[in-house]
């Protein structure tokens, strides 16, 4: 338990985002702002939960690969990051395109103020995908759990400070902007740590990420050829003379 204390601290910091925001907004803004922000934020978290099972599965997989082949682990981590970015962009576009109907169907007509907040939060899926993947599939498996916990705890403090300022002046939208800035800052800081501590691993994973579309295209082409080869061939037409 003691060895995994940093993992516990980092997970607790991420949970503090959702727990602290309503209380902070109540203090600096109003109860209406709390309801508007919380409604949009929960819808966004519910959409992003689609990627949670795969993230949980990949953590032990990359851990195992690092112990046997760091280059292979970097390749898998890069491919997974590319997939997470693609899914995050798709989810964000979906939230942005269907913001109003989502709010009316899920939250109700009384939450029309959440429309503007959800539009801001449509940036969150891709930003969180990057930050979460870099922390859980890069820093932690590479043995930088303490750095991960320090980054997340520090970003929690930054988030609460931004929430106090932006929430006071902008209300619920300020809370959304504070969350986006904090997650983006976390991604930047984690990339900086990886560049300083694990540059080779980061470079290899980026190469794998950049080459992911080509690999997917090749895989799809090979599967198409395989399916074509497995299809039964059409019997040859009998020649008139042979008949």
DRENDO-1510 file (C-alpha; in Angstrom, 1 decimal, always signed):
<recs>
REC; n; res; u; v; w
REC; 1; UNK; +0.0; +0.0; +0.0 .
REC; 2; UNK; +2.8; +2.4; +0.9 .
REC; 3; UNK; +4.6; +1.8; -2.4 .
REC; 4; UNK; +1.5; +2.8; -4.3 .
REC; 5; UNK; +0.8; +5.9; -2.3 .
REC; 6; UNK; +1.6; +8.2; -5.2 .
REC; 7; UNK; -0.9; +6.5; -7.4 .
REC; 8; UNK; -3.5; +7.0; -4.7 .
REC; 9; UNK; -2.6; +10.6; -4.4 .
REC; 10; UNK; -2.9; +11.2; -8.1 .
REC; 11; UNK; -6.2; +9.5; -8.4 .
REC; 12; UNK; -7.5; +11.4; -5.4 .
REC; 13; UNK; -6.4; +14.7; -7.0 .
REC; 14; UNK; -8.4; +13.9; -10.1 .
REC; 15; UNK; -11.5; +13.1; -8.0 .
REC; 16; UNK; -11.0; +16.4; -6.2 .
REC; 17; UNK; -11.8; +18.2; -9.5 .
REC; 18; UNK; -15.4; +17.0; -9.4 .
REC; 19; UNK; -15.8; +17.3; -5.7 .
REC; 20; UNK; -14.4; +20.8; -5.1 .
REC; 21; UNK; -15.9; +22.6; -8.1 .
REC; 22; UNK; -19.5; +22.9; -6.8 .
REC; 23; UNK; -18.4; +24.1; -3.3 .
REC; 24; UNK; -16.0; +26.6; -4.8 .
REC; 25; UNK; -18.6; +28.0; -7.2 .
REC; 26; UNK; -21.1; +28.2; -4.4 .
REC; 27; UNK; -18.7; +30.4; -2.5 .
REC; 28; UNK; -17.6; +32.7; -5.4 .
REC; 29; UNK; -20.7; +32.7; -7.6 .
REC; 30; UNK; -24.2; +31.4; -7.0 .
REC; 31; UNK; -26.2; +28.2; -6.6 .
REC; 32; UNK; -27.6; +28.7; -10.1 .
REC; 33; UNK; -24.1; +28.7; -11.5 .
REC; 34; UNK; -23.3; +25.5; -9.6 .
REC; 35; UNK; -26.3; +23.7; -11.1 .
REC; 36; UNK; -25.5; +24.9; -14.6 .
REC; 37; UNK; -21.9; +24.0; -14.4 .
REC; 38; UNK; -22.4; +20.6; -12.6 .
REC; 39; UNK; -25.0; +19.5; -15.2 .
REC; 40; UNK; -22.8; +20.2; -18.2 .
REC; 41; UNK; -19.7; +18.8; -16.5 .
REC; 42; UNK; -21.4; +15.5; -15.6 .
REC; 43; UNK; -22.7; +15.1; -19.1 .
REC; 44; UNK; -19.1; +15.6; -20.4 .
REC; 45; UNK; -17.7; +13.1; -17.8 .
REC; 46; UNK; -20.4; +10.6; -18.8 .
REC; 47; UNK; -19.4; +10.8; -22.5 .
REC; 48; UNK; -15.7; +10.5; -21.6 .
REC; 49; UNK; -16.3; +7.4; -19.5 .
REC; 50; UNK; -16.5; +5.5; -22.8 .
REC; 51; UNK; -12.7; +5.3; -22.9 .
REC; 52; UNK; -12.3; +4.3; -19.2 .
REC; 53; UNK; -12.4; +0.5; -19.6 .
REC; 54; UNK; -9.7; +0.5; -22.3 .
REC; 55; UNK; -7.5; +2.8; -20.2 .
REC; 56; UNK; -7.7; +0.4; -17.3 .
REC; 57; UNK; -6.8; -2.5; -19.5 .
REC; 58; UNK; -3.8; -0.8; -21.1 .
REC; 59; UNK; -2.1; +0.2; -17.8 .
REC; 60; UNK; -1.0; -3.4; -16.9 .
REC; 61; UNK; -0.2; -4.2; -20.5 .
REC; 62; UNK; +2.3; -1.3; -20.9 .
REC; 63; UNK; +3.7; -2.1; -17.4 .
REC; 64; UNK; +4.4; -5.6; -18.6 .
REC; 65; UNK; +6.0; -4.4; -21.9 .
REC; 66; UNK; +8.3; -2.0; -20.1 .
REC; 67; UNK; +9.8; -4.8; -18.1 .
REC; 68; UNK; +10.6; -6.8; -21.3 .
REC; 69; UNK; +11.0; -4.2; -24.1 .
REC; 70; UNK; +10.9; -0.4; -23.7 .
REC; 71; UNK; +10.8; +0.2; -27.4 .
REC; 72; UNK; +7.8; -2.1; -27.8 .
REC; 73; UNK; +6.1; -0.4; -24.8 .
REC; 74; UNK; +6.8; +3.1; -26.4 .
REC; 75; UNK; +5.2; +1.9; -29.7 .
REC; 76; UNK; +2.1; +0.6; -28.0 .
REC; 77; UNK; +1.8; +3.7; -25.8 .
REC; 78; UNK; +2.1; +5.9; -28.9 .
REC; 79; UNK; -0.6; +3.9; -30.8 .
REC; 80; UNK; -2.8; +4.1; -27.8 .
REC; 81; UNK; -2.3; +7.8; -27.4 .
REC; 82; UNK; -3.2; +8.3; -31.1 .
REC; 83; UNK; -6.4; +6.3; -30.6 .
REC; 84; UNK; -7.3; +8.3; -27.5 .
REC; 85; UNK; -6.8; +11.5; -29.3 .
REC; 86; UNK; -8.9; +10.3; -32.2 .
REC; 87; UNK; -11.7; +9.2; -29.9 .
REC; 88; UNK; -11.4; +12.4; -27.9 .
REC; 89; UNK; -11.7; +14.6; -31.0 .
REC; 90; UNK; -14.7; +12.6; -32.2 .
REC; 91; UNK; -16.5; +12.9; -28.8 .
REC; 92; UNK; -15.7; +16.6; -28.7 .
REC; 93; UNK; -17.2; +17.2; -32.1 .
REC; 94; UNK; -20.2; +15.2; -31.2 .
REC; 95; UNK; -20.7; +17.3; -28.0 .
REC; 96; UNK; -20.3; +20.5; -29.9 .
REC; 97; UNK; -22.6; +19.6; -32.7 .
REC; 98; UNK; -25.4; +18.3; -30.5 .
REC; 99; UNK; -25.0; +20.5; -27.5 .
REC; 100; UNK; -28.5; +21.9; -27.4 .
REC; 101; UNK; -30.4; +18.7; -27.9 .
REC; 102; UNK; -28.1; +16.9; -25.4 .
REC; 103; UNK; -28.8; +19.5; -22.7 .
REC; 104; UNK; -32.6; +19.5; -23.3 .
REC; 105; UNK; -32.9; +15.7; -23.4 .
REC; 106; UNK; -30.5; +14.8; -20.5 .
REC; 107; UNK; -30.8; +17.9; -18.2 .
REC; 108; UNK; -34.1; +19.4; -19.2 .
REC; 109; UNK; -35.4; +22.8; -20.5 .
REC; 110; UNK; -34.5; +24.6; -17.2 .
REC; 111; UNK; -30.8; +24.0; -17.8 .
REC; 112; UNK; -30.5; +26.1; -21.0 .
REC; 113; UNK; -27.6; +28.0; -19.4 .
REC; 114; UNK; -25.6; +24.7; -19.5 .
REC; 115; UNK; -25.5; +24.9; -23.3 .
REC; 116; UNK; -22.8; +27.6; -23.4 .
REC; 117; UNK; -20.9; +25.7; -20.6 .
REC; 118; UNK; -21.1; +22.4; -22.5 .
REC; 119; UNK; -19.7; +24.1; -25.7 .
REC; 120; UNK; -16.7; +25.1; -23.7 .
REC; 121; UNK; -16.4; +21.6; -22.2 .
REC; 122; UNK; -16.5; +20.0; -25.7 .
REC; 123; UNK; -12.8; +20.7; -25.7 .
REC; 124; UNK; -12.3; +18.5; -22.6 .
REC; 125; UNK; -12.5; +15.0; -24.1 .
REC; 126; UNK; -9.3; +15.4; -26.3 .
REC; 127; UNK; -7.4; +17.4; -23.6 .
REC; 128; UNK; -8.2; +14.9; -20.9 .
REC; 129; UNK; -7.4; +12.0; -23.2 .
REC; 130; UNK; -3.9; +13.4; -23.7 .
REC; 131; UNK; -3.3; +14.3; -20.0 .
REC; 132; UNK; -4.7; +11.0; -18.7 .
REC; 133; UNK; -2.9; +8.9; -21.2 .
REC; 134; UNK; +0.5; +10.6; -20.6 .
REC; 135; UNK; +0.1; +10.2; -16.9 .
REC; 136; UNK; -1.3; +6.7; -16.7 .
REC; 137; UNK; +0.4; +5.0; -19.7 .
REC; 138; UNK; +3.7; +6.9; -19.7 .
REC; 139; UNK; +4.8; +8.4; -16.3 .
REC; 140; UNK; +3.4; +5.8; -14.0 .
REC; 141; UNK; +4.6; +2.7; -15.9 .
REC; 142; UNK; +8.0; +4.3; -16.3 .
REC; 143; UNK; +8.4; +4.6; -12.6 .
REC; 144; UNK; +7.6; +8.4; -12.2 .
REC; 145; UNK; +4.6; +7.9; -9.9 .
REC; 146; UNK; +5.8; +10.5; -7.5 .
REC; 147; UNK; +6.2; +13.1; -10.2 .
REC; 148; UNK; +2.6; +12.2; -11.4 .
REC; 149; UNK; +1.1; +12.8; -7.9 .
REC; 150; UNK; +3.0; +16.1; -7.5 .
REC; 151; UNK; +1.8; +17.3; -10.9 .
REC; 152; UNK; -1.8; +16.4; -10.3 .
REC; 153; UNK; -1.8; +17.8; -6.8 .
REC; 154; UNK; -0.3; +21.1; -8.0 .
REC; 155; UNK; -2.8; +21.3; -10.9 .
REC; 156; UNK; -5.6; +20.7; -8.4 .
REC; 157; UNK; -4.4; +23.8; -6.6 .
REC; 158; UNK; -4.2; +25.8; -9.8 .
REC; 159; UNK; -7.7; +24.7; -10.8 .
REC; 160; UNK; -9.1; +25.8; -7.5 .
REC; 161; UNK; -7.4; +29.2; -7.8 .
REC; 162; UNK; -8.6; +29.7; -11.4 .
REC; 163; UNK; -12.1; +28.5; -10.4 .
REC; 164; UNK; -12.2; +31.1; -7.6 .
REC; 165; UNK; -11.2; +33.9; -10.0 .
REC; 166; UNK; -13.0; +33.0; -13.2 .
REC; 167; UNK; -16.0; +31.6; -11.4 .
REC; 168; UNK; -16.5; +34.9; -9.6 .
REC; 169; UNK; -16.4; +37.0; -12.8 .
REC; 170; UNK; -17.8; +34.5; -15.4 .
REC; 171; UNK; -19.9; +32.1; -13.3 .
REC; 172; UNK; -20.5; +28.7; -14.7 .
REC; 173; UNK; -18.6; +29.4; -17.9 .
REC; 174; UNK; -15.6; +30.5; -15.8 .
REC; 175; UNK; -15.6; +27.1; -14.1 .
REC; 176; UNK; -15.5; +25.4; -17.5 .
REC; 177; UNK; -12.7; +27.6; -18.7 .
REC; 178; UNK; -10.7; +27.0; -15.5 .
REC; 179; UNK; -11.1; +23.2; -16.0 .
REC; 180; UNK; -9.9; +23.4; -19.6 .
REC; 181; UNK; -6.9; +25.6; -18.8 .
REC; 182; UNK; -5.9; +23.2; -15.9 .
REC; 183; UNK; -6.1; +20.1; -18.0 .
REC; 184; UNK; -4.1; +21.7; -20.8 .
REC; 185; UNK; -1.5; +22.8; -18.3 .
REC; 186; UNK; -1.2; +19.3; -16.9 .
REC; 187; UNK; -0.6; +17.9; -20.4 .
REC; 188; UNK; +2.2; +20.5; -21.1 .
REC; 189; UNK; +3.9; +19.8; -17.7 .
REC; 190; UNK; +3.8; +16.0; -18.2 .
REC; 191; UNK; +5.3; +16.4; -21.7 .
REC; 192; UNK; +8.0; +18.6; -20.2 .
REC; 193; UNK; +8.8; +15.9; -17.6 .
REC; 194; UNK; +8.9; +13.2; -20.2 .
REC; 195; UNK; +11.2; +15.2; -22.4 .
REC; 196; UNK; +13.5; +15.8; -19.5 .
REC; 197; UNK; +13.4; +12.3; -18.0 .
REC; 198; UNK; +12.4; +9.8; -20.7 .
REC; 199; UNK; +13.2; +11.6; -24.0 .
REC; 200; UNK; +13.9; +8.4; -26.0 .
REC; 201; UNK; +10.7; +6.8; -24.9 .
REC; 202; UNK; +8.7; +9.9; -25.8 .
REC; 203; UNK; +10.3; +10.2; -29.2 .
REC; 204; UNK; +9.6; +6.6; -30.0 .
REC; 205; UNK; +6.0; +6.8; -29.0 .
REC; 206; UNK; +5.5; +10.0; -31.0 .
REC; 207; UNK; +6.9; +8.3; -34.1 .
REC; 208; UNK; +4.5; +5.4; -33.5 .
REC; 209; UNK; +1.6; +7.9; -33.0 .
REC; 210; UNK; +2.4; +9.7; -36.2 .
REC; 211; UNK; +2.6; +6.5; -38.1 .
REC; 212; UNK; -0.6; +5.1; -36.7 .
REC; 213; UNK; -2.9; +6.1; -39.6 .
REC; 214; UNK; -0.6; +4.4; -42.1 .
REC; 215; UNK; -0.5; +1.2; -40.0 .
REC; 216; UNK; -4.3; +1.2; -39.7 .
REC; 217; UNK; -4.7; +1.6; -43.4 .
REC; 218; UNK; -2.2; -1.2; -44.1 .
REC; 219; UNK; -4.0; -3.5; -41.6 .
REC; 220; UNK; -7.4; -2.7; -43.1 .
REC; 221; UNK; -6.0; -3.4; -46.6 .
REC; 222; UNK; -4.6; -6.7; -45.5 .
REC; 223; UNK; -7.8; -7.7; -43.8 .
REC; 224; UNK; -9.7; -6.8; -47.0 .
REC; 225; UNK; -7.4; -9.0; -49.1 .
REC; 226; UNK; -7.8; -11.9; -46.6 .
REC; 227; UNK; -11.6; -11.7; -46.8 .
REC; 228; UNK; -11.5; -11.5; -50.5 .
REC; 229; UNK; -9.3; -14.6; -50.6 .
REC; 230; UNK; -11.7; -16.5; -48.4 .
REC; 231; UNK; -14.7; -15.8; -50.6 .
REC; 232; UNK; -15.7; -18.8; -52.7 .
REC; 233; UNK; -14.6; -18.5; -56.3 .
REC; 234; UNK; -17.3; -18.3; -59.1 .
REC; 235; UNK; -17.4; -21.5; -61.2 .
REC; 236; UNK; -16.0; -21.0; -64.7 .
REC; 237; UNK; -18.5; -20.7; -67.5 .
REC; 238; UNK; -18.7; -23.9; -69.6 .
REC; 239; UNK; -17.4; -23.3; -73.0 .
REC; 240; UNK; -19.9; -23.9; -75.8 .
REC; 241; UNK; -17.6; -26.3; -77.7 .
REC; 242; UNK; -17.0; -28.3; -74.5 .
REC; 243; UNK; -20.7; -28.7; -74.1 .
</recs>
